[in-house]
Amino acid sequence: MEQLIENKLIQADLAFAGWRKVSFEERQGLIRKAAEILKTQSEKFGKIITTEMNKPISESIAEVEKCALMMNYYADAENILKPEKVDSEFTYSEVHYVPKGVILGVMPWNFPFWQVLRFAVPAILAGNTVVLKHASICFGSGNAIVEVLLEAGFPEGIFQNLEVGHKDVKEILEHDIVKGVSLTGSGKAGGEVASIAGLNIKKSLLELGGSDAFIIFEDADLDAAAKSGVKSRLQNCGQTCTAAKRFIIDEKIEDEFLPKFIEEYKKYQIGDPLNKETKLAGMARPDLADELEAQFNRALENGAEIIIPLERVSDTEFNPGLIRVEKGNPILQEELFGPLGMVMVAKDDEDALQIANDIPFGLSNSVWTADKTRQLFFIENLESGTVNINRMTSSDPRFPFGGSKASGYGTELSLLALKEFVTARTIVGNY
């Protein structure tokens, strides 16, 4: 291991020794100051995001502002980590929540500030310190977050950015100083990191891919559903784990809904990512665009039909595509990470449920219907970490976020996230 990385791990461990003794309320005060810096300089930080990974600047600014919102949620949060008294015959009868230590974050490029901070803030508030392995194209974002936290008054070593590649993750995670890992990324990366953590008996949290269903019935507000569905698929150029990727339409409204959906879809035109009016820019890297193009062609080879062609116009840019896919197409077992949507048609509620659940993933789903009985049917039977009723998926700091099946395990956001990287220590006995 490079001496620079070794030194940063040692610094994180030394910082933890002091940080764990800082009160919950003092930590909250520093988080509040950092949130204010992000909020007041959102354009500056948004430009870093756009420059690094091509997100439209309006979305980048919104990402930074959402980070500030999330941080203020934790700055105002109830301290659920206080010692808990347990009724028993003993005089010592408590549960204490003890931070684990140095936690490694392995984070992706698609939301360079949000993914990092939604993991790091609750981990740090719980008393841990964090070392970040960011995507190689987002080192600027990682360093900017370090500067924000230092400017807010966090001690050095509480949050550090390690400018390392994937090949270095194994050695870092195996290091005795590192006590756990949170990864947001692909299933392949998640499996590799979880196996290293497991072999070394370390806690892991995985937020992996999704192929979310967006299910529309005849009693839905079809105009609202069309608009929300297209936004969910195409924001961030479709590079969102919780994007709607499979549009499951009740056959009774296919002829009515699909034209509305196509009309909305065609409104998203490629533009300059630094123009605030732009809603669609290029993908983050040419190799990612290559993979999406290959997936499009595989889908067609296996019987998918083109509704709107996916047209590549540069090394990273596409005119968005839409395909009709039938059950059994192997593309349904993959995640489409880019501006390509899939349309499927369901005979009835049971068929829609079967289609929605018949994938490896279980991140989030959206159901559009006014029927409360039908809403409850899907709430109880969809296999996903989140179910949205008459709204598109968007994470909210107040609510737990996490997946099932191949979409990962563990909880981000909400008060529950404060307990992900702590040990529940039992104190029991008599004076």
C-alpha positions in Angstrom: 0.0 0.0 0.0 1.2 3.5 -0.9 2.5 5.4 2.2 0.2 8.3 1.4 -2.9 6.0 1.7 -1.5 4.3 4.8 -1.0 7.7 6.4 -4.6 8.8 5.6 -5.9 5.6 7.2 -3.8 6.2 10.3 -5.1 9.8 10.4 -8.7 8.6 10.1 -8.1 6.2 13.0 -6.5 8.9 15.2 -9.3 11.3 14.4 -11.9 8.6 15.4 -10.4 8.4 18.9 -11.3 12.0 19.5 -14.4 12.2 17.3 -16.3 9.4 19.1 -16.1 11.5 22.3 -17.7 14.6 20.7 -21.3 15.0 21.6 -24.1 14.2 19.1 -25.2 17.8 19.3 -21.8 19.2 18.5 -21.5 16.9 15.5 -24.9 18.2 14.4 -23.8 21.8 14.6 -20.9 21.1 12.2 -23.2 19.3 9.8 -25.5 22.3 9.8 -22.6 24.6 9.0 -21.5 22.3 6.1 -25.1 22.3 4.8 -25.1 26.1 4.7 -21.8 26.2 2.7 -23.3 23.8 0.1 -26.5 25.7 -0.1 -24.9 29.1 -0.6 -22.4 27.9 -3.1 -24.5 25.3 -5.0 -23.7 26.8 -8.4 -19.9 26.5 -7.8 -20.2 22.9 -6.7 -22.8 22.1 -9.4 -20.3 23.2 -12.0 -17.7 20.7 -10.6 -20.3 17.9 -11.0 -21.2 18.9 -14.6 -17.6 19.3 -15.7 -16.7 15.9 -14.3 -19.6 13.7 -15.4 -21.8 15.7 -17.9 -25.0 16.1 -15.8 -27.1 19.1 -16.9 -26.1 22.1 -14.7 -29.6 22.6 -13.4 -29.7 19.0 -12.1 -26.2 19.4 -10.7 -27.2 22.5 -8.7 -30.3 20.6 -7.5 -28.1 17.7 -6.4 -26.0 20.0 -4.2 -29.1 21.7 -2.8 -30.6 18.3 -2.0 -27.4 17.4 -0.1 -27.9 20.5 2.0 -31.5 19.5 2.7 -30.5 16.0 3.8 -27.7 17.4 6.0 -30.1 19.8 7.7 -32.4 16.8 8.3 -29.6 15.1 10.2 -28.6 18.3 11.9 -32.1 18.5 13.4 -32.6 14.8 14.0 -33.5 13.1 17.2 -30.6 11.4 18.9 -31.6 7.7 18.6 -28.1 6.6 19.7 -28.6 7.6 23.3 -28.2 4.7 25.8 -31.5 2.9 26.1 -32.8 1.6 29.4 -34.2 -1.9 29.4 -36.6 -3.1 32.1 -35.0 -6.1 33.9 -34.1 -7.3 37.4 -30.5 -5.9 37.0 -29.3 -2.5 38.1 -27.2 -2.2 34.9 -29.6 -2.8 32.1 -28.8 -0.7 29.0 -28.1 -0.8 25.3 -25.3 1.5 24.1 -24.7 2.3 20.5 -21.0 2.4 19.8 -19.5 3.7 16.5 -17.4 1.1 14.7 -14.5 3.3 13.6 -13.1 4.0 10.1 -15.6 3.3 7.4 -14.7 3.0 3.7 -17.1 4.5 1.1 -16.9 3.2 -2.5 -19.0 5.6 -4.5 -20.0 6.1 -8.1 -20.0 8.9 -10.6 -23.7 9.4 -11.3 -24.4 11.5 -8.2 -20.9 12.6 -7.2 -22.0 14.7 -4.1 -25.3 13.0 -3.2 -24.2 9.4 -3.1 -21.1 10.3 -1.0 -22.9 12.6 1.5 -26.0 10.5 2.0 -23.7 7.7 3.2 -21.1 9.8 5.0 -23.3 12.2 7.0 -25.1 9.6 9.1 -21.9 7.5 9.5 -20.1 10.6 10.8 -23.0 11.8 12.9 -22.9 8.3 14.6 -19.3 8.9 15.6 -17.4 7.2 12.8 -14.8 8.6 10.4 -14.9 8.1 6.7 -12.4 7.4 3.9 -13.8 7.8 0.4 -12.8 5.9 -2.8 -14.7 7.9 -5.4 -15.1 7.2 -9.1 -11.9 8.1 -11.0 -13.7 10.8 -13.0 -15.0 12.4 -9.8 -11.9 13.1 -7.7 -12.7 16.8 -7.9 -16.0 16.3 -6.3 -14.4 14.2 -3.5 -11.8 16.8 -2.8 -14.5 19.6 -2.8 -16.5 17.7 -0.2 -13.3 17.5 2.0 -12.9 21.2 1.7 -16.5 21.9 2.6 -16.3 19.8 5.8 -13.0 21.4 6.8 -14.4 24.9 6.2 -17.4 24.0 8.4 -15.0 23.2 11.2 -14.8 19.4 11.1 -11.4 18.2 12.5 -8.9 16.9 9.9 -9.2 13.2 9.3 -13.0 12.9 9.9 -13.6 12.7 6.1 -10.8 12.0 3.6 -10.7 11.4 -0.2 -8.4 8.7 -1.3 -7.5 9.2 -5.0 -7.2 5.5 -5.7 -8.4 3.0 -8.4 -10.6 -0.1 -8.1 -7.5 -2.3 -7.8 -6.7 -0.6 -4.4 -10.1 -1.3 -2.8 -9.2 -4.8 -1.7 -6.1 -3.8 0.2 -7.7 -0.8 1.8 -10.8 -2.9 3.0 -8.5 -5.6 4.3 -6.5 -3.1 6.4 -7.0 -3.6 10.1 -8.0 0.1 10.6 -11.0 -0.1 8.3 -14.1 -1.5 10.1 -16.8 -1.5 7.5 -17.7 -0.5 3.9 -20.6 1.1 2.1 -20.7 0.7 -1.7 -23.0 2.2 -4.2 -22.5 0.7 -7.7 -22.9 -2.3 -9.9 -23.8 -5.8 -8.8 -20.4 -7.0 -9.9 -18.6 -4.4 -7.8 -20.9 -5.0 -4.9 -20.3 -8.8 -4.9 -16.6 -8.3 -5.0 -16.6 -5.8 -2.1 -19.0 -7.8 0.0 -16.9 -10.9 -0.4 -13.8 -9.1 0.7 -15.7 -7.6 3.7 -17.2 -11.0 4.5 -13.8 -12.8 4.5 -12.5 -10.2 6.8 -15.6 -10.2 9.1 -16.5 -6.5 8.4 -19.9 -4.9 8.0 -21.0 -4.1 4.5 -23.8 -2.0 3.1 -24.7 -2.4 -0.6 -26.8 -0.1 -2.8 -26.7 -1.7 -6.2 -28.6 -1.5 -9.5 -32.3 -1.5 -10.3 -34.7 -2.0 -13.2 -37.6 -0.3 -11.7 -41.2 -0.8 -12.9 -43.5 2.1 -13.6 -47.0 0.6 -13.8 -50.0 2.5 -15.3 -53.7 1.6 -15.0 -56.8 3.0 -16.7 -57.9 5.0 -13.6 -54.6 6.9 -13.3 -54.0 10.5 -14.3 -52.5 9.6 -17.6 -51.0 13.0 -18.4 -49.3 13.2 -15.1 -48.1 9.6 -15.4 -46.6 10.3 -18.9 -44.8 13.4 -17.7 -43.4 11.8 -14.5 -42.5 8.6 -16.3 -40.4 10.3 -18.9 -38.7 12.5 -16.3 -37.9 9.4 -14.2 -36.4 7.6 -17.2 -34.4 10.5 -18.7 -33.2 12.7 -15.9 -29.4 12.5 -15.4 -29.4 11.0 -19.0 -31.0 7.8 -17.6 -28.0 7.1 -15.3 -29.9 6.7 -12.1 -30.4 3.4 -10.2 -33.9 4.3 -9.2 -34.9 5.5 -12.7 -38.1 4.0 -14.1 -36.8 1.6 -16.7 -39.7 -0.7 -17.5 -43.1 0.9 -18.3 -45.8 -1.6 -17.7 -49.1 -0.5 -19.3 -52.5 -2.0 -18.7 -53.6 -3.2 -22.2 -56.9 -1.4 -21.8 -55.1 2.0 -22.1 -52.1 1.2 -24.4 -53.7 3.1 -27.3 -54.5 6.1 -25.1 -51.4 6.3 -22.9 -48.5 5.4 -25.3 -49.0 8.4 -27.6 -48.9 10.7 -24.6 -45.8 9.0 -23.4 -44.0 9.2 -26.8 -44.9 12.9 -27.1 -43.3 13.6 -23.7 -40.3 11.4 -24.5 -39.5 13.4 -27.6 -39.4 16.7 -25.7 -36.0 15.6 -24.3 -33.4 16.9 -26.7 -29.6 16.9 -26.4 -28.2 20.2 -25.2 -25.2 22.0 -23.7 -24.9 20.6 -20.1 -23.8 24.1 -18.9 -27.0 25.7 -20.1 -29.6 25.9 -17.3 -32.4 25.1 -19.8 -30.9 21.8 -20.9 -32.8 18.7 -19.7 -30.6 16.1 -21.5 -26.9 15.9 -21.9 -24.4 13.2 -22.8 -23.5 10.1 -20.7 -20.6 10.3 -18.3 -18.1 8.3 -20.4 -17.8 6.9 -24.0 -17.5 3.3 -22.7 -20.8 3.6 -20.9 -22.4 4.7 -24.1 -20.8 1.8 -25.9 -22.4 -0.6 -23.4 -25.9 1.0 -23.7 -25.7 0.7 -27.5 -24.7 -3.0 -27.2 -27.6 -3.6 -24.9 -30.0 -1.9 -27.3 -28.8 -4.2 -30.1 -29.0 -7.3 -28.0 -32.6 -6.4 -27.0 -33.5 -6.1 -30.7 -31.8 -9.4 -31.6 -34.0 -11.1 -29.0 -37.2 -9.7 -30.4 -37.6 -6.2 -29.0 -39.4 -3.7 -31.3 -38.4 -0.1 -31.8 -40.9 2.5 -30.7 -38.3 5.4 -30.8 -34.9 4.5 -32.1 -31.8 5.0 -29.8 -29.7 7.2 -32.0 -26.1 7.9 -31.1 -25.0 11.4 -32.1 -21.5 11.6 -30.5 -19.2 9.5 -28.4 -21.4 10.1 -25.3 -24.7 11.5 -26.6 -27.9 9.8 -27.7 -31.3 10.8 -28.9 -33.3 8.8 -26.3 -34.8 5.5 -27.4 -37.8 3.4 -26.4 -38.4 -0.2 -27.2 -41.3 -2.7 -26.7 -40.1 -5.8 -24.9 -41.9 -9.1 -24.3 -41.5 -11.5 -21.4 -38.4 -13.7 -21.7 -36.2 -11.2 -23.4 -32.7 -11.5 -21.8 -32.4 -7.7 -21.6 -34.9 -7.8 -18.8 -32.3 -9.4 -16.6 -29.9 -6.4 -17.0 -30.0 -2.8 -15.9 -30.2 -0.2 -18.7 -28.1 2.7 -17.5 -28.8 5.4 -20.0 -31.5 7.0 -22.1 -33.3 3.9 -23.2 -36.7 2.8 -21.9 -38.6 -0.4 -22.2 -42.4 -0.7 -22.7 -44.4 -3.8 -21.7 -48.1 -4.5 -21.8 -50.0 -6.3 -19.0 -53.3 -8.1 -19.3 -54.4 -7.4 -15.7 -53.2 -6.6 -12.2 -51.8 -10.1 -11.6 -49.9 -10.0 -14.9 -48.5 -6.5 -14.1 -47.3 -7.8 -10.8 -45.7 -10.9 -12.3 -43.9 -8.8 -14.9 -42.7 -6.2 -12.3 -41.3 -8.9 -10.0 -39.7 -11.1 -12.7 -36.3 -9.5 -12.5 -33.2 -10.0 -10.4 -33.5 -6.5 -8.9 -35.7 -5.0 -6.2 -34.9 -1.4 -5.7 -38.1 0.7 -6.3 -41.3 0.6 -8.2 -44.1 3.2 -9.0 -47.8 2.3 -9.4 -50.3 4.7 -10.9 -53.9 4.0 -10.0 -56.7 5.7 -8.1 -58.1 2.4 -6.8 -57.1 1.9 -3.1 -57.7 -1.8 -3.2 -55.3 -2.1 -6.1 -52.8 0.2 -4.4 -52.7 -2.1 -1.4 -52.3 -5.2 -3.6 -49.1 -3.7 -5.1 -47.9 -2.3 -1.8 -48.1 -5.8 -0.3 -46.8 -7.8 -3.2 -44.1 -5.8 -5.1 -40.6 -7.1 -4.3 -38.8 -3.8 -3.8 -37.3 -1.6 -1.1 -39.6 1.3 -2.0 -43.1 1.4 -3.5 -44.4 4.7 -4.8 -48.1 5.4 -5.4 -48.9 8.0 -8.1 -45.4 9.5 -8.0 -42.1 8.8 -9.5 -39.3 7.5 -7.3 -37.1 10.1 -5.6 -35.2 9.6 -2.4 -36.1 11.7 0.6 -33.9 12.0 3.8 -36.9 11.3 6.0 -37.5 7.8 4.6 -35.3 4.7 4.5 -33.7 3.9 1.2 -32.4 0.5 0.2 -33.1 -2.5 -2.0 -34.0 -6.1 -1.9 -32.8 -9.1 -4.0 -29.8 -8.2 -6.2 -30.3 -4.5 -5.5 -28.4 -4.8 -2.2 -28.9 -4.7 1.5 -28.8 -2.2 4.3 -30.4 1.2 4.9 -29.4 4.7 3.8 -31.3 7.8 4.8 -33.8 8.2 7.7 -32.9 7.8 11.3 -32.3 4.1 10.6 -29.1 4.9 8.8 -27.6 6.2 12.0 -27.5 2.6 13.3 -25.9 1.0 10.2 -22.3 1.5 11.4 -22.6 1.1 15.2 -22.4 -1.9 17.5 -25.3 -2.4 19.9 -23.5 -3.0 23.2 -25.4 -4.6 26.0 -24.6 -3.4 29.6 -26.1 -5.8 32.1 -25.4 -6.6 35.8 -25.4 -5.2 39.3 -23.5 -2.6 41.2 
